[in-house]
Amino acid sequence: MSFRRPRSPSRPLPSTRSQSPSPPPTPDAEDPYAPRQPGLPLYTARKNSHTKDRQDMVEVVDSSTARRRVPGQSPAVLFDASSAAGGDGQDTVDEYDADVEGAQGFARARRDSKSDKGEKDVWPVSGIGMEGRIPETRQEFLQKGGKARARREPRAIGREVVSDLRAQIPLIIYTILSLCTRLYRIGANNTVVWDEAHFGKFGAYYLNRTFYFDVHPPLGKMLVGLAGALSGFNGSFDYPSGAVYPDHVPFHAMRIMLALPGVAMVPLAWGTAVELRMTKWGRHIVTLMVLTDLAWLAISRFVLLDSLLLFFTFTTVYCLACFNNQQRRPFEEDWWIWLTLTGISIGCVCSVKWVGMFVTALVGLYTVEDLWNKFGDLRMSYRTYARHWIARALCLIVIPFFVYALTFKIHFLILNHSGPGDSQMSSLFQAHLHGNDFAQNPLEPAFGSRITLKNMGYGGGLLHSHVQTYPVGSQQQQVTCYHYKDENNDWVLTPTWEADQIDLENGEIVFLRHGDQLRLVHASTGRNLHSHAIAAPVTKLANEVSCYGNATVGDSNDYWVVEVVDDFLRGARHKFDRIHSLSTRLRFKHLNSGCYLRAANAVLPQWGFKQVEVSCEKENNPKDEHTYWNIESHWNERLPTGNQKLYRSPFFRDFWHLNVAMMTSNNALVPDADKEDTIASKPFEWPFLWNGMRMNGWQDFGIKYYLIGNPVTWWLSSASLIVWAFTLLWHLMRFQRKINDFAPGEWNHFLYLSKIAFGGWFFHYFPFLIMGRVTYLHHYLPTLWFSVLMAGVLLDHFFFRSRRLTGRTKTLVFAIVAGAVVGTWWWFRACAWGIHGPASNLWGRKWRKTWNIYD
């Protein structure tokens, strides 16, 4: 948008720089390709708001709408023409029941005047923030006295229906081809392949209603469980890796159901290309790349989460593109529908894997730029602008969070039986699981009670010890935090050496209170929880915690002071006297050194079995939750059992606790220097496909699968990112030299597509470069979608939208690219459909030395 004074008829046009020599302009004609050619006037405004001089008035114009005008023609007709004409003679925009005959006549006259067969038609103005009020809506047109179009005859309506169905023929064909490629021989291998060992087992947990823990959100695994339920699976198989499926497991039907999201990726690719206003050839190239990519094909054929993640990533981009095309008609029904669907899709993709946060960042960037552009629209009232903010906050923040939280609520409701993931949750949460006896344990601990201590820091485990000793420091018995239940987690509350003797069997019961001094005796080994002025093995600034002595040997370094923080159910410390199991938060202060028992997220080396380090923190930070503990299990035959009704665990506390535990465990998935992971790969190896990945055993017998992308698709799409960067720089340099190579609106459209394609690729790829966790080739699959879009954008830009190339040349370019993509897929198809016999029979498939298809 730019400002200019209204030009008088006698005022000459400013001089312009042209790319090539051109005839002198006629007095009434204006060159739309001139670098400073003004666009259509939107309204007039004062240059200085403090004066009322009419000479100070300027016109606010939209420079992106500048175009060649017929002498004496109204600018409004030009704008209507841009709305009525397609992007390249193939795409069309929405028509209204208004009389646009004059605009269409202008567009036809402009097409007839072209000497080059491949030259573009008038381009529609598109891009982020291009809301505008032109063209006007049908309601506004009728309010101004316009006449509605006469009712059409049934025969005309029938012709339109047939025409619409004809336009859907490519979509139908691609959907059928997608079904064939994804489902062909999907059950040929009857063994547990790759991560089916994890996600199939998680699906079985839902059928058994057994609580488990995993680093991913629950939506994808719930859908795996749903597929099992619909297939008739009873959850009695635990999916050991490489095992043969028993007859009662309908793995074939489960694979088919979970392949359907992978099938839907292909029609979604076509629809997205249409909504992004790509050319006919560009749409086919993008869709063929999605249809024939071997990695997308292989990953969709098993009981995995990746097809679901890819499906919701595709739907998010599709809904965003549809919403962008409704920007001219804000707050209408379609506008609300696509904005809401975008938010729902964001919630779903984040509920499958946290990788969905990357496409959420893309939508967020789009929204920020959109609102910023609207902020500069002086025609928009403050109330309307506030409504835009409220709509985005509701649909893109509230709705996604609601969807995400709802999946966890359903997750908690289904998994109501105790299982292997209990210890990752709070003790109060576990007390409500069937098969868990926490709520029946005695309520108030006393000296002589046998207990387990749960660290209340997010991701904390159970205080644990085993007979192995530290190889460094004191070389005494190790003390760790462990996330699974066993007898090495049990401790006995014991008086200090100097305290009065307590008859733990027949004497008076002495309940545990704030300020009591005690010893924590490890039940399995009889040693005392101990600390001394020796540095901890990992956290060097803290003291080491170990187990030392026995029932007769010990010293004052075995003494700990109980400090009550508060109680979840009863409130602050001054409101109660006795400590309760499960709900009271405690701290244990070392009597001699004054340090506090702490378990953060420091992980011990392999000699500590990768368990969490327990140390004694010298700094007294009362708000450090990693120094908080609660009594989880409690056994004492002299005390009455508890009552489950006394315990309650709020949903959002459990929701937050589980998410932090997932994040902590995810960050702990770092490469193990002591082990060689033959299928792991580095992010910089992905774009140009330096490595593939064997998905199952590689014996000569049996069916094998090799996860590798379509080389032509991956190399072409990755190269397009580099070419795009130089292309953008080239055009910016030419703009700086006042040379414009674009038709009106074309530059905005190119930038819009570039932001979607490159922005999505960057947000999905860059985080893996800075992650410390172990990475695999399949982590690149969502990123690949955006590089494929970039390939389509550049093929359109250089070939299919070119005004210099003939239709025959464009067809030849399309045939070469499509033939290379489809031919390469056919050559490598066995990698996705299954390799029978020795892999060495696949002669000519090892295009890179680093590919380990065969040795």
C-alpha positions in Angstrom: 0.0 0.0 0.0 1.4 3.4 -0.9 0.3 7.1 -0.9 0.2 9.5 -3.8 -1.4 12.8 -4.6 -4.2 12.8 -7.1 -2.6 13.4 -10.5 -4.0 16.1 -12.7 -4.6 15.4 -16.4 -1.8 17.8 -17.4 0.8 16.3 -15.0 3.2 13.9 -16.9 3.8 10.4 -15.7 7.0 9.8 -13.9 9.8 8.2 -15.8 10.3 4.5 -15.4 13.0 1.9 -16.0 12.0 -1.0 -18.2 13.5 -4.4 -18.5 13.6 -4.2 -22.3 13.0 -1.5 -24.9 9.3 -0.7 -25.4 7.3 1.7 -27.5 6.5 5.1 -25.9 3.3 5.0 -23.9 0.1 6.5 -25.3 -1.2 9.5 -23.4 -4.0 7.5 -21.7 -2.2 4.2 -21.1 -0.3 3.3 -18.0 2.4 0.6 -17.7 1.6 -1.9 -15.0 5.1 -3.2 -14.9 6.7 0.2 -14.2 8.4 0.0 -10.8 6.6 3.0 -9.4 3.3 2.6 -11.2 0.5 3.4 -8.7 -2.3 1.0 -8.1 -6.0 1.3 -7.6 -7.2 4.1 -5.3 -8.8 2.8 -2.1 -9.8 6.0 -0.4 -8.5 9.6 0.3 -6.9 10.8 3.5 -5.1 13.9 4.8 -1.4 13.7 4.8 -1.4 15.9 7.9 -4.2 15.3 10.4 -3.7 18.8 11.9 -4.7 20.7 8.8 -7.9 20.9 6.7 -6.2 22.1 3.5 -7.7 20.3 0.5 -4.3 20.4 -1.2 -3.0 18.2 1.6 -5.3 15.3 0.6 -3.7 12.1 -0.8 -5.0 8.9 -2.2 -4.3 5.6 -0.5 -3.8 3.0 -3.2 -3.0 -0.7 -3.3 0.2 -1.0 -5.4 -0.3 -4.7 -5.9 -3.4 -4.0 -8.1 -1.6 -1.9 -10.6 -2.2 -3.1 -14.2 -2.6 -2.0 -17.8 -5.8 0.0 -18.3 -7.9 0.6 -21.4 -8.2 4.3 -22.2 -11.1 5.8 -20.3 -11.8 2.7 -18.3 -12.7 2.9 -14.7 -10.3 1.4 -12.1 -13.1 -0.5 -10.5 -13.6 -2.5 -13.7 -10.0 -3.6 -13.5 -10.4 -4.8 -10.0 -13.5 -6.7 -10.9 -11.6 -8.3 -13.8 -8.9 -9.5 -11.5 -11.6 -11.2 -9.4 -13.3 -12.8 -12.4 -10.2 -14.0 -14.2 -8.2 -17.1 -13.3 -4.6 -17.2 -12.2 -3.3 -18.8 -15.3 -6.3 -19.6 -17.4 -7.0 -22.7 -15.3 -7.8 -21.5 -11.8 -10.8 -19.4 -11.0 -11.9 -17.5 -7.9 -15.4 -17.2 -6.4 -18.0 -15.5 -8.5 -20.8 -13.5 -7.1 -24.3 -12.9 -8.6 -23.2 -9.5 -9.8 -23.0 -8.2 -13.3 -19.3 -8.6 -14.3 -19.8 -8.8 -18.0 -17.7 -5.7 -18.6 -14.8 -7.1 -16.5 -14.9 -10.4 -18.3 -14.9 -8.6 -21.6 -11.8 -6.7 -20.6 -10.1 -10.0 -19.5 -11.0 -11.6 -22.9 -9.6 -8.5 -24.8 -6.4 -8.7 -22.8 -6.0 -12.4 -23.5 -6.7 -11.9 -27.2 -4.0 -9.2 -27.4 -1.2 -11.5 -26.2 1.3 -12.6 -28.8 2.7 -15.4 -26.6 0.6 -18.5 -26.1 2.0 -19.1 -22.7 1.4 -15.6 -21.3 -0.6 -15.3 -18.0 -4.1 -13.9 -17.6 -4.8 -11.3 -15.0 -3.7 -12.6 -11.6 -5.9 -12.5 -8.6 -4.6 -10.6 -5.6 -3.9 -13.1 -2.9 -1.7 -13.6 0.1 -1.7 -13.2 3.8 -3.8 -10.4 5.1 -5.4 -9.5 1.7 -8.9 -9.2 3.2 -10.3 -6.1 1.5 -13.8 -5.3 0.6 -13.4 -5.6 -3.1 -15.1 -7.5 -4.7 -18.1 -6.7 -2.7 -20.3 -9.5 -1.3 -23.6 -10.4 -2.9 -25.5 -8.8 0.0 -23.7 -5.5 -0.4 -24.3 -5.6 -4.2 -28.0 -6.1 -3.7 -28.2 -3.3 -1.1 -26.8 -0.9 -3.7 -29.6 -1.7 -6.0 -28.1 -4.4 -8.1 -30.3 -7.1 -9.6 -29.9 -10.7 -8.8 -29.2 -13.1 -11.6 -32.3 -14.9 -12.9 -33.0 -18.4 -11.7 -31.3 -20.9 -13.9 -33.1 -23.8 -15.7 -32.7 -27.4 -14.4 -30.7 -28.2 -17.6 -28.2 -25.5 -16.9 -27.9 -26.7 -13.3 -27.3 -30.2 -14.5 -24.5 -29.1 -16.8 -22.9 -27.3 -13.9 -23.1 -30.5 -11.8 -21.5 -32.5 -14.5 -18.8 -29.9 -14.9 -18.1 -30.0 -11.2 -17.9 -33.7 -11.2 -15.5 -33.6 -14.2 -13.2 -31.4 -12.1 -13.1 -34.0 -9.4 -11.9 -36.8 -11.7 -8.2 -36.3 -10.8 -9.0 -36.4 -7.1 -11.0 -39.7 -7.5 -8.3 -41.3 -9.6 -5.5 -40.3 -7.1 -7.6 -41.6 -4.2 -8.0 -45.0 -5.9 -4.3 -45.2 -6.7 -3.5 -44.3 -3.1 -5.7 -47.1 -1.8 -4.0 -49.6 -4.2 -0.5 -48.6 -3.3 -1.0 -48.4 0.5 -3.1 -51.6 0.9 -1.3 -53.9 -1.6 0.1 -56.9 0.2 -0.2 -55.1 3.5 -0.5 -58.3 5.5 2.3 -60.2 3.7 4.6 -60.1 6.7 3.0 -61.7 9.7 5.6 -60.7 12.3 5.8 -57.6 14.6 7.7 -55.0 12.5 9.8 -52.3 14.0 7.8 -49.9 16.4 4.7 -52.1 16.2 6.3 -53.6 19.3 5.6 -50.3 21.1 2.4 -48.9 19.7 0.6 -52.2 19.2 1.2 -52.9 22.9 0.0 -49.5 23.9 -3.2 -50.1 21.9 -3.6 -53.4 23.8 -3.4 -51.4 27.1 -6.4 -49.4 26.1 -8.4 -52.6 25.5 -7.3 -53.9 28.9 -7.8 -50.5 30.5 -4.3 -50.8 32.0 -2.4 -47.5 32.7 0.9 -47.1 31.0 3.4 -44.3 30.4 4.8 -43.1 27.1 6.6 -40.0 25.8 3.9 -39.2 23.2 0.5 -37.7 23.8 -2.4 -40.3 23.8 -4.5 -39.6 20.7 -2.6 -41.7 18.2 -2.4 -44.6 20.6 -6.1 -44.4 21.4 -6.8 -44.6 17.7 -4.6 -47.7 17.6 -6.6 -49.2 20.4 -9.8 -48.2 18.5 -8.6 -50.0 15.4 -7.9 -53.1 17.6 -11.4 -52.9 19.1 -13.1 -52.6 15.7 -10.9 -55.5 14.4 -12.0 -57.8 17.2 -8.6 -57.8 19.1 -9.0 -58.6 22.8 -5.7 -57.1 23.9 -4.1 -60.4 25.0 -1.0 -60.0 22.9 2.0 -57.9 24.1 3.7 -57.4 20.7 7.2 -58.7 21.3 9.5 -57.4 18.6 9.9 -59.8 15.7 7.4 -62.3 17.0 4.9 -64.0 14.7 1.3 -62.8 15.2 -0.9 -65.5 16.7 -4.1 -66.4 15.0 -6.3 -64.5 17.4 -4.6 -61.1 16.6 -6.3 -59.4 13.6 -3.1 -57.6 12.6 -4.1 -57.5 8.9 -7.3 -55.5 9.7 -5.5 -53.2 12.2 -2.9 -52.4 9.6 -5.6 -51.6 7.0 -7.4 -49.2 9.4 -4.2 -47.4 10.3 -3.2 -47.2 6.7 -6.3 -45.1 5.9 -4.8 -41.9 7.2 -1.9 -42.6 4.9 -4.3 -43.1 2.0 -5.9 -39.7 2.7 -2.6 -37.9 2.4 -2.8 -38.2 -1.4 -6.2 -36.5 -1.9 -5.2 -34.0 0.8 -2.1 -33.2 -1.2 -4.3 -32.5 -4.3 -6.7 -30.4 -2.4 -3.9 -28.4 -0.8 -2.3 -27.7 -4.2 -5.7 -26.5 -5.5 -6.3 -24.2 -2.5 -2.8 -22.8 -2.9 -3.8 -22.0 -6.5 -1.1 -24.0 -8.1 -1.3 -24.7 -11.9 -2.8 -27.8 -13.2 0.6 -29.3 -13.8 1.9 -28.2 -10.4 -1.0 -29.9 -8.7 -0.3 -33.2 -10.5 3.5 -33.0 -9.7 2.9 -32.4 -6.0 0.2 -35.2 -5.8 2.4 -37.7 -7.7 5.3 -37.0 -5.3 3.1 -37.8 -2.3 1.6 -40.8 -4.0 4.9 -42.4 -5.0 7.2 -41.5 -2.1 8.4 -44.8 -0.7 9.0 -43.6 2.9 5.4 -42.3 3.2 4.2 -45.4 1.6 6.1 -47.8 3.9 5.4 -45.9 7.1 1.6 -46.0 6.4 1.4 -49.8 6.2 2.1 -50.8 9.8 0.6 -50.3 13.3 2.4 -47.0 13.9 1.7 -43.4 14.8 3.5 -41.8 11.8 0.6 -42.1 9.4 -1.7 -40.3 11.9 0.9 -37.6 12.5 1.3 -37.0 8.7 -2.4 -37.0 8.2 -3.1 -34.3 10.7 -0.1 -32.3 9.5 -1.6 -32.4 6.0 -5.1 -31.4 7.2 -3.6 -28.5 9.1 -1.9 -27.1 6.0 -5.1 -27.8 3.9 -7.4 -26.0 6.4 -5.0 -23.1 6.6 -5.0 -22.7 2.8 -8.8 -22.9 2.7 -9.0 -20.3 5.5 -6.6 -17.9 3.6 -8.9 -18.1 0.6 -11.8 -16.9 2.7 -10.0 -13.8 3.9 -11.9 -11.5 1.7 -15.2 -12.5 3.5 -14.4 -12.3 7.2 -16.8 -13.6 9.8 -19.0 -15.3 7.3 -19.9 -19.0 7.7 -17.1 -20.5 5.6 -14.6 -18.2 7.2 -15.5 -19.5 10.7 -15.7 -23.1 9.5 -12.1 -23.2 8.1 -10.7 -21.2 11.0 -12.3 -23.6 13.5 -11.2 -26.7 11.5 -7.6 -25.3 11.5 -7.7 -25.1 15.3 -9.2 -28.6 15.6 -6.5 -30.0 13.3 -3.8 -28.3 15.4 -5.1 -29.9 18.5 -5.2 -33.3 16.9 -1.7 -33.2 15.4 -0.2 -32.0 18.8 -2.2 -34.8 20.5 -0.5 -37.5 18.4 3.1 -36.3 18.7 4.7 -33.1 20.0 6.2 -32.7 16.5 2.8 -31.2 15.7 4.0 -28.1 17.6 6.1 -27.3 14.5 3.1 -26.9 12.1 1.4 -25.0 14.9 4.3 -22.6 14.8 3.7 -22.1 11.1 0.0 -21.3 11.7 1.1 -18.9 14.4 3.5 -17.1 12.1 0.8 -16.8 9.5 -1.7 -15.4 12.1 0.8 -12.8 13.4 1.5 -11.5 9.9 -2.2 -11.5 9.1 -3.1 -9.5 12.2 -0.2 -7.1 11.6 -1.4 -6.4 8.1 -4.9 -5.8 9.4 -3.4 -3.4 11.9 -2.2 -1.3 9.0 -5.6 -1.3 7.3 -6.9 2.2 8.1 -10.4 1.3 6.8 -10.9 -1.3 9.6 -12.6 -0.1 12.8 -11.1 -0.9 16.2 -14.1 -3.1 17.0 -13.6 -5.2 13.8 -9.9 -5.5 14.5 -10.6 -6.7 18.1 -13.0 -9.3 16.7 -10.2 -10.7 14.5 -8.0 -11.0 17.6 -10.8 -12.7 19.6 -11.6 -15.1 16.7 -8.0 -16.2 16.4 -7.6 -16.6 20.1 -10.7 -18.7 20.3 -10.1 -20.9 17.3 -6.3 -21.2 17.3 -5.6 -21.2 21.1 -8.7 -22.2 23.1 -10.0 -24.9 20.7 -6.6 -26.6 20.2 -5.9 -26.7 23.9 -9.4 -28.0 24.5 -8.8 -30.8 22.0 -5.4 -31.6 23.5 -6.7 -31.7 27.1 -9.8 -33.7 26.1 -7.5 -36.5 24.8 -5.8 -36.7 28.2 -9.2 -36.7 29.9 -10.4 -39.6 27.8 -7.0 -41.3 28.4 -7.4 -41.1 32.2 -11.0 -42.3 32.0 -10.2 -45.4 29.9 -7.0 -46.4 31.7 -8.4 -46.9 35.2 -6.4 -50.1 36.2 -3.0 -50.2 37.7 -0.2 -50.9 35.2 3.4 -50.4 34.4 3.2 -46.7 34.1 1.8 -45.9 37.5 5.0 -44.6 39.1 5.3 -41.8 36.6 2.1 -40.3 38.1 1.4 -38.7 41.4 0.6 -40.9 44.4 -2.9 -39.4 44.7 -3.6 -40.3 41.1 -2.4 -43.9 41.6 -4.7 -44.3 44.6 -7.8 -44.2 42.3 -6.6 -47.0 40.0 -8.2 -50.4 40.3 -5.7 -52.9 41.6 -3.8 -50.3 43.5 -3.9 -50.6 47.3 -2.5 -47.1 48.2 -5.9 -45.9 49.4 -6.3 -48.9 51.7 -2.9 -48.4 53.3 -2.8 -46.8 56.8 -3.4 -43.1 56.6 -0.9 -41.9 59.3 2.7 -43.3 59.2 4.4 -44.1 62.5 7.9 -45.3 63.6 8.2 -48.9 62.5 6.1 -48.4 59.3 7.5 -49.7 56.0 7.1 -47.1 53.3 8.1 -46.0 49.8 9.0 -42.3 49.2 8.0 -40.7 46.0 9.8 -37.6 44.7 7.3 -34.9 43.8 9.4 -33.1 41.3 8.0 -33.5 37.8 9.3 -36.7 36.4 10.4 -37.9 39.8 10.6 -41.5 40.8 10.8 -43.7 43.9 13.7 -43.5 46.4 15.7 -46.7 45.6 18.8 -48.6 46.5 20.5 -51.8 45.4 23.6 -53.8 46.4 25.8 -52.3 43.7 28.2 -49.6 44.9 29.5 -46.3 43.5 32.7 -46.8 41.5 33.7 -43.3 42.5 33.4 -41.2 45.7 32.8 -43.2 48.9 32.2 -46.4 47.0 29.3 -47.2 49.3 26.0 -48.6 48.3 24.2 -46.7 45.5 21.0 -44.7 46.2 19.0 -43.6 43.1 15.5 -42.7 42.0 13.7 -45.5 40.1 10.4 -45.2 38.1 9.3 -48.8 38.5 8.1 -50.7 41.6 10.1 -53.4 43.3 11.1 -54.3 46.8 14.3 -52.2 46.6 12.1 -49.1 47.0 11.1 -50.0 50.6 12.4 -48.1 53.6 11.6 -48.5 57.3 11.0 -45.5 59.6 13.5 -46.1 62.5 14.5 -43.9 65.5 18.0 -42.5 65.8 20.7 -44.4 67.6 20.5 -42.2 70.7 16.7 -41.9 70.9 14.7 -43.8 73.5 13.9 -47.3 72.5 10.4 -47.8 71.0 8.7 -51.1 71.2 7.6 -51.3 67.6 5.5 -54.4 68.1 3.7 -54.0 71.4 4.6 -50.5 72.7 2.8 -47.2 72.2 2.5 -46.1 68.6 4.6 -43.0 67.9 3.2 -41.2 64.8 5.5 -39.2 62.5 5.4 -35.4 62.9 7.1 -32.3 61.7 10.6 -31.9 63.2 11.2 -35.6 64.1 14.6 -37.0 63.7 14.9 -40.5 62.2 16.9 -43.1 60.2 15.6 -44.5 56.9 16.7 -48.1 56.8 16.7 -49.9 53.5 14.4 -52.9 53.9 16.2 -55.2 51.5 19.8 -54.7 52.6 19.4 -53.3 56.2 21.7 -50.3 55.5 21.0 -46.7 56.5 20.3 -43.8 54.2 23.5 -41.8 54.6 25.2 -38.6 53.4 28.6 -37.0 53.9 30.9 -34.3 52.6 31.8 -36.1 49.4 30.7 -34.7 46.0 27.9 -36.5 44.2 28.9 -38.4 41.1 27.1 -36.2 38.6 25.9 -33.1 40.5 29.4 -32.1 41.8 28.2 -29.2 43.9 25.9 -31.4 46.0 26.9 -34.1 48.5 26.7 -37.8 47.8 23.9 -39.9 49.2 24.6 -43.5 49.9 23.6 -46.5 52.1 26.0 -47.3 54.9 26.2 -49.6 58.0 23.6 -52.0 59.3 21.4 -52.6 62.3 24.3 -52.2 64.7 26.9 -50.1 62.7 26.2 -46.4 61.9 26.8 -42.8 62.9 25.1 -39.4 63.0 25.4 -39.0 59.3 22.5 -41.5 59.1 20.1 -38.9 60.8 17.5 -37.0 58.8 15.1 -34.3 60.1 11.5 -34.4 58.8 10.1 -31.0 57.6 6.5 -30.7 56.5 5.8 -28.4 53.6 2.0 -28.6 53.3 -0.8 -31.1 52.5 -2.6 -31.3 49.2 -5.9 -31.9 50.9 -5.6 -30.2 54.3 -3.7 -27.0 53.3 -0.8 -25.2 55.1 1.3 -26.9 57.7 -0.2 -25.1 60.7 -3.6 -26.6 60.0 -2.7 -30.1 61.0 -0.4 -32.1 63.3 0.1 -35.6 61.9 1.6 -36.5 58.6 -0.6 -38.3 56.1 0.5 -40.7 53.4 0.0 -39.7 49.7 -1.1 -36.1 50.4 1.5 -34.6 52.8 4.6 -33.1 51.1 7.8 -33.6 53.1 11.5 -32.5 53.0 14.3 -34.5 54.5 17.1 -32.4 56.0 20.5 -34.0 56.8 21.1 -33.3 60.5 24.9 -32.8 60.3 25.4 -30.9 57.1 22.0 -29.2 56.7 21.6 -30.3 53.1 18.3 -31.6 51.7 17.6 -34.9 50.0 17.0 -34.1 46.3 16.3 -36.0 43.1 16.3 -33.8 40.0 16.7 -35.1 36.4 20.5 -35.9 36.5 21.0 -39.4 35.1 23.7 -41.7 36.3 26.1 -43.4 33.8 25.7 -47.0 32.8 27.2 -48.2 36.1 24.2 -46.6 37.8 21.8 -48.3 35.3 20.8 -44.9 33.8 18.7 -44.2 36.9 18.2 -40.8 38.4 20.8 -39.5 40.7 19.9 -38.8 44.4 22.0 -36.1 46.0 22.0 -33.8 49.1 21.5 -30.2 48.0 23.5 -27.7 50.1 21.3 -24.7 49.2 18.1 -24.4 51.1 15.4 -23.5 48.5 12.0 -24.1 50.1 10.3 -23.9 46.7 12.4 -26.5 45.0 9.9 -29.3 44.3 12.8 -31.7 43.6 13.4 -31.7 47.4 9.7 -32.6 48.0 8.7 -36.1 48.9 5.5 -37.9 49.9 4.9 -41.3 51.4 3.4 -43.5 48.7 3.1 -47.1 49.8 2.6 -47.7 53.6 2.5 -50.9 55.5 1.9 -51.2 59.3 -0.2 -54.1 60.7 -0.9 -52.1 63.9 -2.6 -49.2 62.1 -6.1 -49.2 60.5 -6.5 -49.1 56.7 -7.3 -45.9 54.9 -10.3 -44.7 53.0 -10.2 -44.0 49.3 -12.9 -41.3 49.7 -10.3 -39.2 51.6 -8.2 -38.8 48.4 -8.9 -36.9 45.3 -6.6 -35.8 42.5 -7.6 -32.8 40.3 -7.5 -33.4 36.6 -5.4 -30.4 35.6 -2.8 -31.3 38.2 -2.6 -34.8 36.8 -2.6 -33.4 33.2 0.3 -31.1 34.0 2.2 -33.7 35.9 2.0 -36.2 33.0 3.0 -33.7 30.4 6.1 -32.7 32.4 7.0 -36.3 32.9 6.7 -36.9 29.2 8.9 -34.0 28.5 11.5 -35.2 31.0 11.5 -38.7 29.5 11.7 -37.3 26.0 14.8 -35.3 26.8 16.4 -38.4 28.3 16.3 -40.1 24.9 19.9 -39.2 24.2 22.3 -41.3 22.1 24.0 -44.0 24.3 27.8 -43.8 23.8 28.1 -47.4 25.1 25.8 -48.8 22.5 25.8 -48.7 18.7 22.4 -47.8 17.2 22.6 -49.0 13.6 19.3 -47.4 12.5 19.9 -43.9 14.0 20.9 -41.1 11.7 21.7 -37.4 11.9 19.4 -34.6 10.7 21.9 -33.3 8.1 21.8 -36.7 6.4 18.0 -36.5 5.8 17.3 -34.0 3.0 19.4 -35.6 0.4 18.8 -39.2 1.6 22.2 -40.2 2.7 20.9 -43.2 4.7 18.0 -45.6 4.7 16.7 -47.7 7.6 16.1 -51.4 8.0 12.7 -51.8 9.6 13.0 -55.5 10.6 15.3 -58.4 10.6 17.5 -58.7 7.5 17.8 -62.5 7.1 17.7 -64.0 3.6 14.4 -65.7 4.5 11.2 -63.8 5.3 10.0 -60.4 4.0 12.0 -57.3 4.7 11.2 -53.6 4.6 13.7 -50.8 3.9 12.6 -47.3 4.9 13.9 -45.0 2.1 12.3 -42.2 0.3 11.8 -41.7 -3.5 15.3 -40.5 -4.4 14.1 -38.2 -7.2 11.4 -36.6 -4.9 13.8 -36.1 -2.0 16.7 -34.7 -4.1 14.4 -32.5 -6.2 12.5 -31.1 -3.3 15.6 -30.5 -1.2 17.4 -28.8 -4.1 14.3 -26.6 -4.7 14.9 -25.1 -1.2 18.3 -24.0 -2.3 17.1 -22.7 -5.7 14.3 -20.8 -3.9 16.7 -18.9 -1.7 18.7 -17.7 -4.8 15.5 -17.0 -6.7 14.2 -14.8 -3.9 17.5 -13.0 -3.7 17.6 -12.5 -7.5 14.1 -10.9 -7.5 14.8 -8.7 -4.6 17.9 -7.4 -6.3 16.0 -6.7 -9.4 13.3 -4.9 -7.4 16.0 -2.8 -5.9 17.1 -1.9 -9.5 13.4 -0.9 -10.2 12.9 -3.9 -12.5 9.6 -5.8 -12.0 9.2 -9.3 -13.5 5.8 -10.0 -12.1 2.3 -9.5 -13.2 0.0 -7.7 -10.8 -0.6 -9.9 -7.7 1.9 -12.5 -8.8 4.6 -11.4 -6.4 2.2 -11.5 -3.4 1.1 -15.0 -4.4 4.7 -16.2 -4.8 5.6 -14.8 -1.3 2.6 -16.4 0.2 3.4 -19.9 -1.2 7.1 -19.4 -0.2 6.1 -18.6 3.4 4.0 -21.7 3.7 6.6 -24.0 2.0 9.8 -22.7 3.5 8.3 -21.7 6.8 6.9 -25.2 7.3 10.1 -26.8 6.3 12.2 -24.6 8.6 10.0 -25.1 11.6 10.0 -28.8 11.2 13.7 -29.3 10.4 15.7 -26.8 12.4 14.6 -28.0 15.9 16.2 -31.4 15.2 19.5 -29.8 14.5 19.6 -28.5 18.1 18.0 -31.5 19.8 20.1 -33.7 22.0 17.9 -36.7 21.6 18.5 -39.7 19.3 17.0 -39.1 15.8 15.9 -41.4 13.0 15.0 -41.0 9.3 11.3 -41.1 9.9 11.5 -37.8 11.9 12.0 -36.1 8.6 8.7 -37.3 7.0 6.5 -34.3 8.1 9.3 -32.0 7.0 9.3 -33.6 3.6 5.8 -32.4 2.9 6.9 -28.7 2.8 9.9 -29.3 0.6 7.5 -31.1 -1.8 5.3 -28.0 -1.8 8.4 -25.9 -2.5 9.2 -28.1 -5.5 5.7 -27.5 -6.9 6.0 -23.8 -6.3 9.3 -23.5 -8.2 8.2 -25.7 -11.1 5.2 -23.4 -11.4 7.3 -20.3 -11.1 9.9 -21.3 -13.7 7.9 -23.5 -16.1 4.2 -23.9 -15.8 3.4 -20.2 -15.2 6.0 -18.9 -17.6 4.9 -16.5 -20.3 7.8 -17.4 -22.5 7.3 -21.2 -22.8 4.7 -22.7 -25.0 2.1 -25.3 -23.9 4.1 -28.0 -25.6 7.2 -27.2 -23.7 5.3 -27.2 -20.4 3.9 -30.6 -21.2 7.3 -31.9 -21.9 8.7 -30.6 -18.6 5.8 -32.2 -16.8 6.3 -35.5 -18.5 10.0 -35.6 -17.7 9.5 -34.8 -14.0 6.4 -37.0 -13.5 8.1 -39.8 -15.4 11.2 -39.6 -13.3 9.2 -39.6 -10.0 6.9 -42.5 -11.0 9.7 -44.5 -12.7 11.9 -44.3 -9.6 9.1 -45.4 -7.4 8.5 -48.4 -9.6 12.2 -49.3 -9.5 12.3 -49.2 -5.6 8.7 -50.4 -4.9 9.9 -53.6 -3.3 11.5 -51.6 -0.4 8.0 -50.5 0.7 5.9 -53.6 -0.4 8.4 -56.1 1.0 11.7 -57.7 -0.2 11.4 -61.4 -0.7 14.5 -63.6 -0.4 18.0 -62.2 -0.2 18.3 -58.4 -0.4 21.2 -58.8 -2.8 18.7 -59.8 -5.5 17.7 -56.1 -5.7 20.4 -55.3 -8.2 20.9 -51.6 -9.0 19.1 -50.2 -6.0 22.2 -49.1 -4.0 22.4 -45.6 -5.5 24.5 -44.4 -2.6 27.3 -46.3 -0.9 25.8 -45.4 2.5 22.6 -47.2 1.7 22.6 -50.6 3.5 20.0 -52.3 1.4 22.5 -55.1 0.9 26.1 -55.4 2.2 
